[in-house]
Amino acid sequence: MKWVGVAFVAVAFAGCATAPPAETAAAGGGFSPTSPCEGLARARFPDRTTVITSAVAQQPSRTAGSPFAPPADIPSHCEIFGKLQERQGANGQTYAIKFHVRLPAQWNGRFFFQGGGGSNGVVGDALGNLMGAQPGNALSLGYAVISQDSGHDNATNNDPKLQGIGTFGWDAEARRNYGGASIGPVVRTGKALIAAYYGRGPRFTYYVGGSKGGQEGFMAVQRFPEEFDAVLAGYPGFHLAYAGGVAQMWDAQAFADAARAMDAKTPDGQPLLNKAFTDADLLLVSDAVLKACDGLDGTQDGIVENFRACTTAKVAPALVAVTCSAAKAPACLAPAQVAALRKVMDGARSKDGRILYADWPWDAGIAGRTPQGASQGWRAWKLGPYASEVNSSRAIVLGGGSASAAFTSPPTPVADTPADMTRYALGVDVDANAAKAKVKWGAFNESAVDYMHADATDLSKFTGKGGKLLIYHGVSDPVFSINDTIVWLERVNARAGGRAASFVRLFAVPGMNHGGGGPATDQIEVFSALVAWREKGVAPASLVGRARADTPWPGRTRLLCPYPQQPRRTSGDPEKAESFRCVDVKP
């Protein structure tokens, strides 16, 4: 299946090399505010329930930075907080859709909608996370930026007896707002503020988010196509009810079997998933995968580029070679560990063998291999930190609450404690959860699949006006399987008559965990590629990823190709992207 023609290969690297158009006042194309910041509380909004709670002119400053982002400049801007659709909801709690907007004094004429993450419930910083490794933020580039809490507030919509921050799952309207319904009213509110402040609307509107924010990006394309011009969706959870409500429960139960075999228990006697595998055990798995599949792309380099060919049948002999023949020892895996791992990688199944979510690719990032040891990306979701004496995997502490409150109907009461979440996750029937994801419930008579899933294959309302969708996804993502994303993309391509590459492209990042990390060249400038595609017509024929300092190959660059193409080395330094080219590879 040849989606990306050879003509595009000739402009490799163009997506990364092209910076977003500046169009700031300094460049001669800026827009000065026409209304005072404080006066925006009196603006007219499409939703009459909108209330501006704060509008303050802010002077230039600088972010403090974090382990995940360097310090960045913040220009002078108008900062706005507000809410809409405030109401009394389930359990006597007050709900509203809260938003945060920053309007720069020197505007580039563009609007940036910043996606959420996890269970949302926080209004966000509205700085405009550019994703990948692009420096700065959207606000510093002159974009007007909006973020939102998707209709519930973790600080107030929180009942420890009913899933804690997952309490919103008991409210039908909060559920649907979380699923994506909040996007429409929030983007329209943002555009109204922009028009009131600058005297005109945005030329282009972008949606950018990863994980749950990636799911929201899919929702933006599929349910609000008239509002957006281009979307960057990282590692998207577009089948979140199945990934969270079914697959994570399946994984927890499989690894609990391994924990029992290892006699790993919590103080109250529950299986302790954290200790089902040591970090060294996961490195044994990673080594087995590399032994079986590293050479499938023609280069032995610690990266499985041809991950679609790295099947269980290929990996199984390498796993057998490191399976203990007697008692568990540091240099080998117990049979129960291998069985649990294979059960997880094969994907959640019904009792009659049907796939309920997706299977998972075998990849070196299972261990998150770095020179300093195993990182916590894959482990954090599937198992939890090894040292913890309580079950702390995100599959349980986040997945258990979401599965029981938001992804199945009717909700099941579960207290927000590790012990209660563990009992739920290990005791639930995954077949029943898959069925409950389709049960209609509440004031809107909707199921979790109805309000949450974003898997439509007809994107013509979005693409008909020039819309572009750019996706990137780690091959070792432990939360949302890239195999599921590929299946969806192939269906979109079939519906588009083989021409999907003209409006949607997926870039796989071998070794990368959820959003980053792992033995990967995961430092990628993706947003600039999207802007160049939408505004200049420069389709991203390839991207360039750079390896972090804590990988086995600091500074390595590698070509990333739009699926189904893969990089193959031609000549030159194997540590440099320019020594590779994108080629068509049959899955």
C-alpha positions in Angstrom: 0.0 0.0 0.0 1.8 3.1 -1.2 0.4 6.2 0.4 3.5 8.5 0.2 4.8 8.9 -3.3 8.5 9.1 -4.2 8.1 12.8 -5.0 7.6 13.5 -1.3 10.9 11.7 -0.5 12.8 14.3 -2.4 11.7 17.0 0.2 12.8 14.9 3.2 13.4 17.0 6.3 11.2 19.8 5.0 8.7 19.4 7.7 11.2 19.9 10.5 13.2 22.6 8.8 10.3 24.9 8.3 9.5 27.1 11.3 5.9 28.4 12.0 5.2 31.6 10.1 6.1 34.5 12.4 3.6 37.2 11.4 4.3 39.2 14.6 4.4 42.9 14.8 8.2 42.8 14.8 8.0 41.1 11.4 5.6 43.7 10.1 2.4 41.6 10.2 1.3 41.9 13.9 -2.1 42.8 15.2 -2.3 45.3 18.1 -5.2 44.8 20.6 -8.2 47.0 19.8 -10.0 46.5 23.2 -8.6 46.7 26.7 -8.0 43.4 28.5 -10.1 44.3 31.5 -13.1 45.1 29.2 -13.4 41.6 27.9 -15.7 40.7 30.8 -18.3 42.6 28.8 -17.7 40.8 25.5 -20.6 38.9 23.8 -20.3 35.1 23.7 -22.1 32.4 21.6 -23.0 30.6 24.9 -24.9 33.1 27.1 -23.9 31.2 30.3 -20.3 32.3 29.8 -18.8 34.3 32.7 -15.3 35.9 32.7 -14.0 35.6 36.2 -10.7 37.4 35.6 -9.1 39.4 32.8 -5.7 40.9 33.6 -2.9 42.4 31.5 0.4 40.6 32.2 3.9 41.9 31.6 6.7 39.8 30.0 8.0 37.0 32.3 9.8 33.7 32.1 8.6 30.2 33.1 10.5 28.4 35.8 11.1 25.3 33.7 10.7 21.7 34.8 12.4 18.3 34.2 10.2 18.0 31.1 10.5 21.5 29.7 13.3 24.2 29.8 12.5 27.7 30.9 10.7 29.7 28.3 9.8 33.4 27.7 6.3 34.6 28.2 5.5 37.8 26.3 3.1 40.5 27.5 -0.4 39.3 27.1 -4.0 39.5 28.3 -4.7 36.6 30.6 -8.3 35.5 31.0 -10.1 32.9 33.2 -13.8 32.0 32.8 -16.4 29.4 32.9 -19.6 28.4 31.1 -22.6 26.1 31.6 -22.3 26.1 35.4 -24.9 23.9 37.0 -25.7 21.6 39.9 -24.9 18.0 39.0 -24.7 14.5 40.4 -24.2 14.1 44.2 -25.0 17.7 44.8 -21.8 19.0 43.2 -21.3 22.1 41.1 -20.0 21.5 37.6 -18.9 24.0 34.9 -16.6 24.1 31.9 -13.7 26.3 33.0 -11.2 27.8 30.5 -8.0 29.8 30.5 -7.0 32.1 27.7 -3.8 34.1 26.9 -4.0 36.8 24.1 -0.5 38.1 23.2 0.0 41.8 22.6 1.8 40.9 19.4 -0.5 38.4 17.8 0.4 36.3 14.8 -3.2 35.9 13.7 -3.5 32.3 14.8 -5.3 30.4 17.5 -3.9 27.4 19.5 -6.3 25.0 21.4 -4.2 23.2 24.0 -5.4 19.6 24.8 -5.8 18.0 28.1 -4.5 14.7 29.6 -5.4 11.8 31.9 -8.8 12.4 33.5 -8.5 16.2 32.9 -10.1 18.3 35.6 -7.4 21.0 35.5 -7.8 24.2 33.5 -4.3 24.1 32.1 -1.6 26.8 31.7 -2.7 28.1 28.3 0.9 28.5 27.3 0.6 26.2 24.3 2.6 23.0 24.6 4.1 22.5 21.2 4.7 18.8 21.8 7.8 16.9 20.8 11.0 18.8 21.3 10.3 22.2 19.8 11.6 25.0 22.0 9.4 27.6 23.6 5.6 27.6 23.5 2.8 28.7 21.3 2.3 32.0 23.2 5.9 33.0 22.8 5.5 32.4 19.0 2.5 34.9 19.0 -0.4 32.4 19.1 -3.5 33.1 21.1 -3.9 30.1 23.4 -6.8 28.4 25.2 -6.9 25.5 27.6 -9.8 24.0 29.5 -10.8 21.5 32.2 -13.3 19.6 30.0 -16.2 20.2 32.4 -15.1 19.1 35.8 -12.7 20.3 38.5 -10.4 17.9 40.3 -10.3 20.2 43.3 -14.1 20.3 43.9 -15.6 17.4 41.9 -13.8 14.9 44.1 -15.4 12.3 46.4 -12.9 9.8 48.0 -15.7 7.3 48.3 -16.6 7.5 44.6 -13.3 7.2 42.6 -11.8 10.5 43.9 -11.1 12.7 40.9 -13.1 10.2 38.8 -16.3 11.3 40.6 -17.3 13.1 37.5 -18.1 9.8 35.9 -21.3 9.7 38.0 -22.6 12.8 36.2 -23.8 12.2 32.6 -23.1 15.7 31.3 -19.7 15.8 32.9 -19.0 12.5 31.2 -19.9 13.8 27.7 -18.0 17.0 28.2 -14.9 15.0 29.2 -15.4 12.8 26.2 -15.2 15.8 23.8 -18.4 17.8 23.9 -16.7 20.7 25.7 -14.4 21.3 22.8 -17.1 23.1 20.7 -18.3 25.6 23.2 -14.7 26.3 24.4 -13.3 27.0 21.0 -16.2 29.2 20.1 -15.7 31.1 23.3 -12.0 31.5 22.5 -12.8 32.9 19.1 -15.2 35.4 20.5 -12.6 36.7 22.9 -10.1 36.9 20.1 -12.6 38.9 18.0 -13.4 41.2 20.9 -9.7 41.8 21.7 -8.2 42.1 18.3 -11.1 43.2 16.2 -11.0 40.2 13.9 -11.0 36.4 14.1 -8.0 34.0 13.7 -6.7 33.0 10.2 -5.9 29.5 11.3 -7.0 27.5 14.3 -4.9 24.6 15.5 -5.6 21.8 18.0 -2.6 20.2 19.7 -2.6 17.5 22.4 -1.3 14.1 23.4 -2.8 11.0 25.1 -6.3 12.1 26.2 -5.4 15.3 24.4 -4.8 13.2 21.3 -8.3 11.7 21.7 -9.6 15.3 21.9 -7.7 16.1 18.7 -9.5 13.2 17.0 -12.8 14.6 18.4 -11.9 18.1 17.0 -11.5 16.6 13.5 -14.5 14.3 13.6 -17.1 16.3 15.6 -16.1 20.0 15.2 -14.5 20.0 11.8 -15.7 23.5 11.0 -13.8 25.0 13.9 -10.3 23.7 13.2 -7.8 24.0 10.3 -5.2 21.5 11.5 -4.7 19.0 14.4 -1.6 17.5 16.0 -2.6 14.3 17.9 0.1 12.6 19.8 -0.3 9.0 20.9 -4.1 9.3 20.8 -6.5 7.4 23.0 -9.4 7.4 20.6 -10.7 4.1 21.9 -10.3 5.1 25.5 -13.2 3.1 26.9 -11.7 -0.1 25.6 -8.0 0.9 26.3 -8.7 2.0 29.8 -11.8 0.1 30.8 -10.9 -3.3 29.3 -7.2 -3.6 28.3 -5.7 -2.1 31.4 -7.8 -4.4 33.6 -6.7 -7.4 31.4 -3.1 -6.3 31.8 -3.4 -5.9 35.6 -4.9 -9.4 35.9 -2.2 -11.0 33.8 0.6 -9.4 35.7 -1.2 -10.3 39.0 -0.8 -14.0 38.0 3.0 -13.4 37.6 3.1 -11.6 41.0 1.4 -14.6 42.6 4.0 -16.9 41.1 6.7 -14.7 42.4 5.0 -14.6 45.8 4.9 -10.8 45.6 2.2 -9.5 47.9 1.0 -6.2 49.4 0.9 -6.0 53.3 -2.8 -7.0 53.1 -2.1 -10.0 50.9 -3.1 -8.7 47.4 -0.8 -9.6 44.5 1.8 -6.8 44.2 2.2 -6.1 40.5 5.2 -3.8 41.0 7.4 -6.8 41.8 6.1 -9.1 39.1 9.2 -8.1 37.1 12.4 -6.4 38.2 14.0 -3.8 36.0 16.6 -6.4 35.2 13.9 -8.8 34.1 12.5 -6.2 31.7 15.9 -5.7 30.3 16.0 -9.4 29.5 12.8 -9.0 27.6 14.2 -6.0 25.7 17.3 -7.9 24.8 15.2 -10.9 23.6 13.2 -8.5 21.3 16.4 -7.0 19.9 17.9 -10.4 19.3 14.9 -11.5 17.4 14.0 -8.3 15.5 16.7 -5.6 15.5 18.2 -6.9 12.2 14.8 -7.0 10.4 15.5 -3.5 9.1 19.0 -4.3 7.9 20.8 -2.3 10.7 21.8 -3.6 14.1 21.4 -0.4 16.1 19.2 -1.1 19.1 16.1 0.1 17.2 13.4 -2.1 15.8 12.3 -0.1 12.8 10.5 -3.0 11.1 8.2 -3.4 14.1 5.3 -4.8 12.1 7.4 -7.8 11.2 8.5 -8.3 14.8 5.8 -10.9 15.6 5.3 -13.1 18.6 6.4 -16.0 16.4 9.7 -14.3 15.9 10.2 -13.2 19.5 9.0 -16.5 21.2 12.3 -18.4 20.6 14.4 -15.6 22.1 12.1 -15.6 25.1 12.4 -19.4 25.4 16.2 -18.9 25.5 16.0 -16.7 28.6 13.3 -18.7 30.4 14.5 -20.4 33.6 14.6 -24.2 33.4 14.6 -24.4 37.2 14.1 -21.8 39.9 13.9 -18.1 39.1 17.4 -16.6 38.8 18.6 -13.0 37.8 19.7 -14.2 34.4 16.4 -15.8 33.4 12.7 -15.2 33.4 10.2 -17.5 35.3 7.7 -19.3 33.0 4.9 -17.4 34.7 6.5 -14.1 33.8 6.8 -15.0 30.2 3.2 -16.3 30.1 1.9 -13.1 31.6 3.9 -11.0 29.1 2.7 -13.0 26.2 -0.9 -12.7 27.4 -0.6 -8.9 27.7 1.1 -8.4 24.3 -1.5 -10.6 22.6 -4.2 -8.1 23.7 -7.3 -8.3 25.8 -9.6 -11.1 24.6 -13.1 -12.2 25.2 -13.8 -15.7 26.5 -14.3 -16.9 23.0 -11.0 -15.3 21.8 -12.2 -12.1 20.2 -9.9 -9.1 20.5 -11.5 -6.5 22.7 -9.1 -3.6 22.2 -5.8 -4.3 20.3 -2.6 -6.3 20.5 0.8 -4.6 21.2 4.0 -4.5 19.2 7.1 -6.1 20.6 9.7 -3.4 21.0 12.8 -2.6 23.0 11.1 0.2 24.9 9.4 -2.4 27.1 12.4 -1.9 29.4 12.9 1.7 28.8 16.5 0.9 28.4 19.0 3.7 29.2 22.7 3.7 30.3 21.5 4.4 33.8 19.1 1.5 33.9 15.4 1.1 33.1 13.3 4.2 33.0 9.8 4.1 34.4 7.6 4.7 31.3 6.4 1.3 30.3 6.7 0.0 33.9 4.9 2.9 35.4 1.7 2.1 33.4 1.8 -1.7 33.3 3.4 -2.6 36.6 4.3 0.4 38.8 7.7 1.4 40.4 9.4 -1.7 41.7 10.2 -0.3 45.1 6.5 0.5 46.0 4.9 -1.8 48.5 1.4 -1.0 47.3 -0.1 -1.4 43.8 0.8 1.9 42.1 0.7 1.1 38.4 -1.3 3.7 36.5 -3.4 0.9 35.1 -4.8 0.5 38.6 -4.7 3.9 40.2 -5.8 5.8 37.1 -7.3 3.0 35.0 -9.3 1.5 37.8 -11.1 4.7 38.7 -11.8 5.7 35.1 -12.9 2.2 34.1 -15.4 1.9 37.0 -16.8 5.5 36.9 -16.5 6.9 33.3 -15.8 4.1 30.9 -18.6 1.7 31.8 -22.3 2.1 32.6 -23.8 2.4 35.1 -20.8 3.5 37.2 -19.6 1.1 39.9 -18.8 2.6 43.3 -15.1 2.2 44.2 -13.2 4.1 46.9 -10.1 6.0 45.9 -7.5 3.9 47.7 -4.9 1.6 46.2 -6.4 -1.5 47.9 -10.0 -0.7 46.6 -8.8 0.1 43.1 -6.7 -3.2 43.1 -9.7 -5.2 44.2 -11.8 -3.7 41.4 -9.1 -4.1 38.7 -8.2 -7.7 39.6 -11.8 -8.8 40.2 -13.6 -7.3 37.3 -14.8 -9.4 34.3 -13.2 -7.8 31.2 -16.0 -9.2 29.0 -18.5 -7.5 31.2 -16.6 -4.2 31.0 -16.5 -4.4 27.2 -20.3 -4.9 27.2 -20.8 -2.1 29.8 -18.8 0.3 27.6 -21.8 0.1 25.1 -24.6 0.4 27.7 -26.6 3.6 27.3 -27.1 5.4 30.5 -27.9 8.8 32.0 -29.7 11.9 30.9 -28.4 11.8 27.4 -28.9 8.0 26.9 -25.3 7.6 25.9 -22.7 4.9 26.3 -19.0 5.4 27.0 -18.4 4.4 23.4 -20.9 7.0 22.2 -19.4 10.0 24.1 -15.8 8.9 24.2 -14.7 7.0 21.0 -13.4 9.0 18.0 -12.9 6.4 15.3 -14.9 7.7 12.4 -13.2 7.0 9.0 -15.0 9.7 6.9 -13.0 12.9 7.6 -14.3 14.7 4.5 -15.9 17.6 6.4 -12.5 18.4 7.9 -10.4 17.7 4.9 -12.8 19.3 2.4 -11.7 22.7 3.7 -8.0 21.8 3.6 -7.7 20.3 7.1 -4.6 18.3 8.0 -4.1 15.7 10.8 -0.6 14.9 11.9 -0.2 11.9 14.4 2.9 10.6 16.1 2.9 7.5 18.3 5.5 5.6 20.3 5.9 1.9 19.3 6.4 1.1 23.0 3.5 3.1 24.2 2.0 1.0 27.1 -1.3 2.9 27.3 -2.6 3.2 23.7 -1.4 0.6 21.2 0.1 2.0 17.9 -1.4 -1.2 16.3 -4.9 0.2 17.0 -3.9 3.6 15.5 -2.6 1.7 12.4 -5.8 -0.3 12.0 -7.8 3.0 12.1 -5.5 4.7 9.6 -5.7 1.8 7.2 -9.5 2.1 7.3 -9.4 5.8 6.7 -7.1 5.2 3.7 -9.4 2.5 2.3 -12.3 4.9 2.6 -10.3 7.7 0.9 -9.4 5.4 -2.0 -5.8 5.2 -1.1 -5.3 8.9 -0.9 -5.3 9.4 2.9 -1.7 10.7 2.9 -2.9 13.9 1.4 -4.6 14.8 4.7 -3.4 12.5 7.5 0.0 11.1 8.3 1.2 8.9 11.2 4.8 8.8 12.3 5.9 5.8 14.4 8.7 6.3 16.9 10.3 2.9 17.7 11.3 2.5 21.4 9.3 5.5 22.6 7.0 5.0 25.6 3.8 7.1 26.3 4.6 10.6 25.1 8.4 10.1 25.3 11.1 8.2 27.0 12.5 4.8 26.3 15.4 3.9 24.0 14.2 6.2 21.2 15.0 9.2 19.1 12.0 10.9 20.6 13.1 14.6 20.4 11.1 15.7 17.4 9.8 19.0 16.1 6.3 18.1 15.1 4.2 21.2 15.4 6.3 23.2 12.9 5.8 20.3 10.4 2.0 20.6 10.8 2.0 24.4 10.3 4.2 24.0 7.1 1.8 21.4 5.8 -1.4 23.4 6.5 -0.2 26.9 5.5 2.5 26.2 2.9 1.4 22.9 1.4 4.7 21.2 2.4 3.6 17.7 3.3 5.9 16.1 5.9 7.8 13.5 3.9 9.9 12.7 7.0 10.7 14.0 10.4 14.0 13.9 12.3 14.2 12.5 15.8 17.1 13.0 18.2 18.1 10.8 21.0 18.2 12.2 24.6 21.3 12.2 26.7 20.0 9.3 28.8 19.6 6.9 25.9 22.2 4.3 24.8 23.2 6.7 21.9 23.1 10.4 23.1 22.7 12.8 20.2 21.9 10.1 17.6 19.5 11.3 14.9 17.2 9.1 13.0 14.8 9.6 10.1 11.1 9.1 11.1 8.8 8.1 8.2 5.1 8.4 7.5 3.5 5.0 7.9 3.7 2.5 6.2 7.2 3.7 5.1 10.2 2.9 7.3 13.8 4.3 7.3 16.5 2.2 5.7 20.2 3.0 5.8 21.8 3.9 2.5 25.4 4.9 3.3 27.3 7.2 5.7 27.3 7.5 9.5 24.7 5.2 11.0 24.3 7.7 13.9 23.0 10.4 11.5 19.5 10.7 10.0 20.9 11.8 6.6 22.3 8.3 6.2 18.8 6.9 5.9 15.9 7.2 3.5 12.2 6.4 3.7 11.1 3.3 1.8 7.8 1.5 1.3 7.6 -1.7 3.4 4.8 -4.2 3.2 3.3 -4.9 6.7 
